Amino acid sequence: VIVPNVYESHCGHNVLTSEFIRGRSIREVAQDADQETRDRVGKAIFRFTLGNAFTKGVFNTDPHPGNYIVQPDGQVAFLDFGSVKFLPRELHAPWRKLAWHLVKGELDLWRSEGSRLLGMDHMDARAREINQEYQLYSAAVIAKDEEITVDRDLLRDAIQQGAATAKRIIKELGVMPTKGKTMRMPPDFVMVARMQVGLFAVLAQLRPRANWNRILREMLESSEAEFLADQRR
């Protein structure tokens, strides 16, 4: 991973001057690179984005193909940090814990703690159940301990399942969006959702294949001591 150096001597109130990075765009890599290279680049983007998010509670909220340059040796340069989110500590810790439950397959804990964290405890039990079924379906990339290719078909399927979920709720519980059918998600998590959608949209262009569950589990395990030290500060 490469982050361009910033030259403070050439920066001003409205000017940011950083190192010029040469390399290939995500589109070029997606079109021309072999599977091994696309896997390497995809895993680097996944690790940098979610690694910072789960360890430090900070992430770029605008991941898109124009924010990455791929070097000849396969390293990925990350550009444009104009929209960065810092999660409050009271949300970061339980969100990280929720990821732990998901990658370890502790789904009962994932459902109960996810319901509290994402503002679902007040919902009609059936509406909550249907929503959590969809959340688990869309999180299968990291929930399943197996190699999965992230591509546009996977993304398209997630969108279609989201529409099907809305139809199920309407069919079983009625059309009106009552409080019992509506999540009260903390506003800070809007940017988490944006980051996740953007991340997987970028990966879908590259079509990388990996065991994303094991990568995330390894990142959570290796950063546990650092995370706990930060929490004690």
Phi, psi and omega in degrees: 000137177233134170242123184303141175292146176257132180261095185297333180295340182245019178255154176221189183302321181244016183230128174243120181247121183231168180302140177277129183247127176260151177157196182257151177281166176300320179299317180294318179295318180298325183278323194248337188279156177283173184299320182299317180292317180296324176296315182298314181294315180300317180292325178296317179295317179299313182294315182295315184292304183280333177298312177294321183297313185278332180277313186252348183071028181226141181199155173285124184275001186233056178287120175210164189304332181287353183263014181224140172234130183260124180283161179303330181273004177096353176292152182246126175267133181255124186245162168063090177251041182284343180228092184241135181251132172252114179287137173301146183303324182290345175257326183298311183300310179291331177293318177297317179298322178298319178297321177302311181300322183292311184290334179270359179075021178273073193286330176296317177293321178300319180292313185291315181285328176293324178298316179292314186293321186264011174071050183240355184299328183280349189287156169307135186304320181290320178297319178296318181298315181296317179298318181288330173299317179291319179301317180293321179298314183287340179265011184301331181304320179257346181279332184266131179276073181198162178286132181224136174270124176269112180219183184291330178297318179296317180295317180297321180296321179297320179294318179295321178293327176297317177295320179295325178297315178300320180294321179297317180296317179298317183294318186271330188238357178103168188278321188297132180280072181288168179301327181290349179246002188242131177287150174246062184293135176305136183307327180300333183281353174299317180288330174298314179298318179298316179300316183294316179297315180297318179302309184285337173292320176294314180299323181298330176293322184281333182059047180281153178239131180194168170269089185294330177300312183289327177296313180293320178299316179297319179295318180294319179294313186290337182260004185300315182295318180295319180297314181296323178296319178297320181295330182280343181289000000 
